[in-house]
Amino acid sequence: MIFGKHVNRYYLKYAPMLLLGTLALLLVDYMQLVIPKLYRVVINGIKTGQTDIEGVPFDINYLLDEVCLPLLFVILGMVVGRFLWRVCFFGSGIRLESDLRSRMFDRCKDLSQEYYQVNKVGNLMSFFTNDLETIQECFGWGIMRFLDAVMLGVMSFFEMFKMDPMLTLFSMIPMVFLLICSLIVGKYMGMKWEKRQAAFSDLSDFSQETFAGIAVIKAFVKESHELLEFKKLSKKNEDINVSYTKLSMLLHVSLTLFIESITCVIIGYGGYIVWSGGFDAGSLVEFIGYFTTIIWPIMAISELIGMHAQGKASLKRIGELLDAKPAVADRADVTPTTDIKGDVEFRNLSFVYPDGNEEVLSDVSFSVKAGENIGIIGRTGSGKTTVVDLILRTYNVPDGTLFIDGKDVNSIPIKDVRAAAAYVPQDNFLFSDTIENNIAFATDGATLEGVIEAAKMADVHDNIDEFPEKYQSVLGERGVTVSGGQKQRISIARALMKNAPILILDDSVSAVDVNTEKAILGNLKKLRKGKTTILIAHRISTVENMDKILYLEGGRVSAFGTHAELVASCESYRNLVELQKLDDAGEDANIEEVGANA
């Protein structure tokens, strides 16, 4: 059995099933104790030719009526009872596992981004597999073993004690010593199990990361290096598992040794009692039958100790996930807002990442009116992505520094803020699903016609139309079966399907050519007239026709205005424009030279 604040509720929730399973188990245990009595009747009957009833001979009729027929009912009762308690106990364990998995998944979706920066995917997946299975086994098998050990152990001990108290005590003394040893070993088994689960998590992390980056590994011919690293982790996992198995087998072998030694005591001392006339042969066989029955409870307790240690370690790991608090959460005084227009204002906002010490944004102030198209540009690390992350409430924002429609963003539910925004991140994630479903993901009730229209606006419809299955083409994991430019445009189409008041594109046209970029930006202006669009880019040509441009340098606002205003007033922006013109001219010259040589 296993107890903790995350599993205790299930004992009450599944109490009716657990009670029914307990009654079925009690029936089975009672039936088991009838069998040794029948052994005694048969042995004594064969030896003396008489039964326990005076004047009734032990013949074939008595054997069939008083032994075989009752034994058939006993077997039938045990079969039905065992089926019933398995359904009740194991069924409750499966339901607990399913409910815990749902709670864990629900917690994962609420946790903030910084949690996943610390906890890797492989480690989290081990929670949902190994650890949950361990808890489920501790709940189902644990309850059964505990109840069976108590009920069958007590009843068997009572029957043995009635027959011969001294022989019973002799047989129980080693059992007590065995239980003490099991408790000591169980403590160390818990420590070993925790290390075992941690080693499996490391192996899972490495495997997941390797498979995700297999293209990079092949490109740099690092297969052998990765294989060696995997071998090291696999060997570590093997060593820890072998160490745990050795300890587990030590407990099992010790158990077997003690039980066999006790059997010798029973046969030796019991034989003496039979020789001295205190027992008959049938009674000794009956006593041995009870002892054989009590072996299971002793073994169950020993296994229960090891199982409890495993379950406790796994529950601790899962508890850390379930107890984790979202770093970004709504306050108690938030006011639901469904009609967001798209005004965005930063007021002297400074920001430091939760795990950082230096400001990535310093005294940032600018405002965006609903319906404006805003470009954000700056060198790598200037804080462009951080600006849009704060709009989406990916991180906590200081009070009085960020406003949407004139309201402090902290006073609006996070769900409402994100519902009003469509986002295309730098890392364009696509699901391993059809292209239609990937584009329709942003909205409920999407039609194929709407999906096609969004794809046309993102200038990806013609590419999709060339695929054999068209919009029913299934993409590989994370969209690996399409090019970088196609992946970006499918992601843009998904965002356009949402038709949100605020559209954020984070360097989302970097992988397309200039003509495709112009087509997409032109479609955005037509489609999103009256709605706010925020576009992060590295190329001046991408943002120069925007209503306003925010130029960031070192986390500070260096300039904010139209392209012409920034060229006239901001020297660093002007230098960037000139530099990119030179780069473009160089590229054009190279293209002409290649064409001439061809």
N, C-alpha and C positions, 0 to 999 in steps of 0.2 A: 504494500500500500504506500501511497505517497500523499503528503499533505503540504499545503501552501496556499497562500491567499488566491492564487490563480486557478486552483483546482478544487478547493474545498466546496465551492458552490455546486459542483457537479454531484457530490454525494447526496445533497438534498434534491437537486433537480431530477436525478434518476433513482430516487429512493424507492418508488414502486417496483421498478425492474430489479433493483438490487435486493429488495425484500423477497420477491418471487424467486430469484436465483438462490438466495440463502435457504429458503424452504426446500427447493429442489436439491440443493447440496446436502441438507440435513437428511432428506429421504435416502439419498445415495449412501451417505455414511452409515445410516442405520441398517440399510440392506447389506452393506459390506460386513457388518458385525454378526449377521445371521449365518454367514458362510462357515466360520470356524466351528459354530455349534453343530452344523450338519457334518463337518469333518469328524467331530468327536463321535457322533452317532454311528457313522459308517465304520470307523476304526474299531470301536468297542463291539459293534454288532458282528463284524467279521471275526473278531477275536473270541467272543463268548457265545455267539449265536443268539443272544438275547438283546432286547431293547431296554430302554430306561423304564418302560412300563412293565410292571410285573406280570408275568404270564403271557406276554406278547412276544412271539419269536421274531427274530430278524430274518425275514424271508424276502423274496422278490416283490411280493405285493406291498410289504411295509416299505421297502426301498423305493418303489415307484411312487407310492402315495404320500409318504412322510418325508422323503428326501428329494427325489427328482422333481416332483411337481412343485413343491415350495421353491426349489432352486430355480425353476423356470420363471416363476413370478418374481423372484429376487433379481434375476438377470434382466427381465423385462422392465422392472421398476428402475434398475440402475441405468439402463439404456435411455429410457424416457427422461429420467432425472438429469443425466449427464448432458443430454441434448438441450434440455431446458436451461440449466445453469450456464452452459456455454453461450447460448443465445442472449441471456440476460447480462452476464458479466462482460463477455467480449463485445456484445452489441453496445453496451454502455461505454466501453473503452473506445470503440470506433466513433461513437457520437461525440465523446469528449475530444478526440483528436480533430474531428471535423470542425467543431465549434471553436477550439483553440486556434486552429489554422485560420479560420475566418477572422477571429479577433486579432491575430497577429498581422494578417494582411491589411485589415482596417487600420491598425496602428501604423503600419509601414506607409500607407498612403497619406497619413496625417503628419508624419515626421518631416522635419525641414531638411533642406539640401545639405546643410553642414553635417547632419547625422550620417549621410551616405558618403561624405568625404572621408569620414573616419572608419566606417564599417563597410567592408568590401562585400560585393554581391555573393561571392562564393561562401563567405562566412554566414551570411544571412540565409542562404539556401540550405546550409547544414542545419539551421534551426528548424526549417520546414520539413526536413527529411529525418535524419538520424535522431535528433533530440525529440521531435514530436512522437516518433515511433516508440522511443524509449518510455516516454511518459504514458503513452497509450497502453503499453505492455504492463507498466507498473500499476496502472489503474485497474485494467481487466484481470490480468493474471495475479496481480498483487492482492486484490480483494479475495479472489478465489483461494489463493494459497493461505492467506491469513485465516479466513473463516474455516477452511478445511482443516488446517493445522489445529485450530482451537477445538472445533467440534469433534472431529475424528480422534484427535489426540486425547481429549478428556474422556470420551466414551470408551476408547480402547484401554486407557489407563484404569478406568473404573472396573471394566470387566476383568482385567488382569489382576487388579488388587483384590477383587472378590475371590479369585481362585487361589492366590497365594501372595500375601503382602510382602514376605521376605524376598521371594524371587523377583517380584515386581520392582522393589527398591534396588536390588542388585543390578537389575537391567537398566534402571534409570540414572544411576550415578554417573556412568560414562557419558550419558546423553547431556547432562547438565554441564559437564566439562567441555563437551563439544560445542554447546551453545555459547559458552564464554569465549572459546577460541574463535568461533564464527563472528562474534561481535567485534573482536579485535581485528581480525582479518578484513572484515567488512569496511572498517574505517579507512584502511589503506586502499581497498578496492575502489572506494569513492574518489580518492585522490588520483588513482591510476586512470579511472574512467574519465575524469575531467581533462587530464592530459591527452587521453585518447581522442576525445571529441575536438579538442583544440588542434591536434595534429591533423585530423580529418578536415577541419575547416581550412587550415593552411593549404592542404593538398587541393581542396575544392577551389579555393581562391586562385591558386596558380593555374589550374586547369582551365577555369573560366576565362581568365585573362589571356592565356595562351591561345585558346580557340578564337577569342575575339580579335586578337592581333595576329592571326596566322598569316595574313597577307604581308605584313611588315617583316615577320620572321623569315618568310620565304625570300622576300626581296633582299634581305641582308645575309642570306645563307646562314642563319643562326639555328637551324634545326638541331644540330648536334649539341649546341650550348644549352638550348631549352630542354633537350632530352636529358642531359646530365643534371640540370637543376631539378627536373621532375624526379629523376632517380634518387637524388638526395632526399627530397621531401617524402618520396615513397618509402625509402629505407627508414627514415625517421618514424613514419606512420607504422611501418612493419614492426620496428623495434618496440614501440610503445604498446602495440597490440599483442605482441608476443609476451611482453612483460606482464600485461594484464591477464592474458590467458594462463600464464604460468601460475599466477596467484590464484586465479579461479580454479584451476585444476588441483592446486595444492589443497584448497578447501574441500574439493570434491573427493580427492583421494583420502584425505583425513577422515572424512565422513564415512566413506566405505570401510576404512580400516576399523573405525570404532564400532560400526554396525556389525561387522563380521566377528569382532572380538566379543561383542555382547551375545551374539548367537551361540558362540562357544560356551559362554557362561550359562546360558539358558539350557542348552543341551546337557552340559555336564551336571549342573546342580539339579536340573529338572529330572535327568535320568536317575540321580540319587533319590529324589523324592518318590519316583515311580518304584524304584527298587525297595524303598523302605515302606511302601504301601500308602503314602500320602496322596499319590496321584495314580490314575490309571493311564494307560498308553493314549487313549483317546483324549483325555484332559490335557496331556502334554502337547499333543498335536494342536488342540484348541488354543492353548496358551501361546504356542509358537505362531499360530494364525493371527492372534491379536497383536503379537509383537511385530509380525510382518506388516500388519495394517498400520501400526504406529510409526513404522519407519518413514512412511511418506510424510506425515506431519513434521517429523524432525528434519527431513531433507527439505521440505517446503520452507521451514523457518530459515534454514541456512541459505537457501536460494533467495529467500525474501530479503535477507540482509544485504546480499550483493545487489539485488535488484533495486532495493531502496537507495543504496549508494549511487547507482547509475541514474535513477530517476531524480534524485536530489540535485546531482550535478547538472543534468539536462534542464531541470526546472529553473535552476539558478540562471542559466544562459538565456532561456526563453523569458524569464522574469525581467531580465535587464532590457529586453526589447519592449515588452508590454508596459514596463514602468518608465520607459524613456518619454520625456516630455517634448512636444514640439517646441523648437526654439522660437518659431514665429507662430503666434496664435492670436485669435481675437481677444480683445478686452471685453470686460463685462458690459461696458456702456456703448458698444457699437450700435449703430442705427442702420437697419437694412436699407439699401439703396438700389433700385432697379433701373432708374432712368438716368444713367450716366451719359453725359453729352460728349466728353472727351477733352475738357480743359485740364491741363497739367501745369503745375507751378512748383518750382524748387525755390525755397527761400533759405539762403545761407546754410545749405546742407553740407555737413561734414560727416564722413563715414569711415569706419575702421572695420575690417572683417573680424568676425568673432574669434578667429584663431590668429589674428595679426596684431601688430603693435603700431604700424604706421598708417596714416590716413591715405586712403586711395582716392577720396574726394575731399576737397577742401573749399569750404565757403562757396558752394555751387548755387548760383541763382539764375534762373531763366523761366520764361512762361510760354506755354503753347496754347493757343486758342483752338477751340473745337473746329474741326474742318481744315486746319493747317497741315501742310506737309513739311516735316522738319527733318533735316539731315544732320547726323552727328558724325564728326570726323576728327581724327587725331592719330598720333603715333601709337604703336602698340604699347599697352600698359597705361594709357592716359586716362582710363576710367570709363570708356564708352559703354561697355557691357554692364558695368556696375550701375550706371544710370538707369538702364531699362530694367535691370534686376530689381532695383528699389521700387520702380513703378509697379512691378508685378508682385511686390511684397515677398520676394524670395528671402530677404533679410529684414530684420527689424529696422525701422526708420525712427530717428529722434522726433519727438513731438514738435509740431509747429514748423517743420522743414519741408514737407511734401504735401501738396494739396491736389485733389481731383475734384473738378467742378466747385472749387472754392471750399471744399471740406477737407479737414485734416485726414490723410489717408488712414491714420490709426483709428478714426471714428467710423470707418466703413468696414463691413465684414470682408475678410480676405476673399471669400468665395465670390462676392459681388464684384470686387475689383478685378479678379481674374476672369470672371464671366464677361466683363465689359472689354476685355482685351484679347486680341488674337496675336500669337507669338510665333515667329520663325527663328529658332536659335541658330547659333553658329554651327553646332553639331546637329545636323538634320537627321533626326531619328525617324525611321520608318519601320512599321511592324511587318512581320513575316505573314503578310495577308495579301489580298488582291489590291490592285491599285485603286479600284473603286472604294473599297472599304477604308483604305488609308486616307483618301481625300475626304470621304464622308465622316471620318472619325470626329471631326470638330462639332458636328451638329447631329441632332436626332431627327429621324424622318427624312433624311436626304434622298433625293431621287437621282437616277442616273443622268437625267437631263441637267440637273443642277451641278452634278459632279463634272460633266463634260464642259459646261459653261465656265466653271471655276478653272478647269484645266486650260481652256482657251485663254482666259485672262492671264494665266501664268505662263502662256506660250509653250505648253508641254503637250497639248492635245495631239499635234501631228506626230510627235515621237511615240506617244502611247498607241496611236492608231496603226503604227507600223509593227507593233508586237503581235505575234500570232493570236494570242488570246485577248488582245486589246485591253480593255479596262478590267477584265477578269484575270489578267496575268498576275501570278503570285510572286511577290518579291521575296528575295532571300533574306536571311536574318539581317536586321538593321539596314535593309535596302541594298545589299551588296551586289545585286544583279543589275542595277542601273548605274549610270555614270554619275559623277559628282554634280554636274549641272542638272541632270534629270532629277536627281534626288532633291536638290534645292528647289526646283520648280514645282515638284509634286508637293513639297512642304509648303510652298507659297500658296498653291491651290487649296490645300487643306485649311490654311489660315483664312483665305478669302471666302471659303464656304461658311465660315462663322459670321461674316458680315458684322464684325464687332465695331463699336464706336472708336476704339483705339487699335491700330495695327502696328506691331513692332517687328521690324525686319533687321536682324542682327547679322550684318555682313552676308546677306542672303542671295546676292547676285554675283558673288566673287568668282564663281565657277562657270559663268556663262560668258559668251562673247559680247562685244559691244552692241551689236545689232539686236541680239536677244534682250540684252539689258534695257535698251531704249524701248523695245516693244512692251516689256513688262512694266516699266515705269509709266509709259503712256497709258496702258490699260488701267493701272492703279489710279491715275489722276481722273480718268473717266468714271471708273466704277465707284470710287470712294469719295466722290464729291460731297462735301459737307461732313466728312468723317476725318478724324485725326490719324495721320500716318507718320511714324517715326522710323527713319531709315539710317542704320549705322553702315558706314562704308569706309574703304581705304582710298578709293579713287575719287578725285575731285569731280570727274565727269559724271559720276553717279549722283551727286548731291547738288551740283551747281544750279539746277533748275528748280530746286525746292523753294518753298516760300521763305524759309529761314534755315540758316546753318549754324549749328553749335560746334565751335572749335575748341577742343580740350587739349590742354598741355599739362602734364604732370598732375592730373586730378583737379585742375582748376579751369574755370571758364576763361579762355584767352580772348574769345570774341563770339558775338552772337548777332546775327543779322542776315541780310541777303548776301549772295555771292559777291555782288558788286561792292557792297558796303564792306565786306571783310577784306577784299582785295585792296580797297582804298585805305582802310584803317588799321589792318593787322599785318605787320611785316612778316611774321613767321608763316602766316597763312599764304601770303603772297609768294614767299619763297617756295612753299610747298607746291603752289600752282605752277610756278616756273619749272621746278624740278620735275614734276610729272609731265609737263609739256616736252621737256628734253627727253625723258624716258620714252614717251609716245613717239617722238620723232625718230629716236634711235631704233625703235621696233619697226617703224614703217620703212626705214632705210634698209634694215636687215631683210625685211620681206621682199623689197624690190630687188636686192642683190641676189637673193635666193632665186627669185623668178627669172632674173637675167641669166644666171648660171644654168638654170634648167633649160 
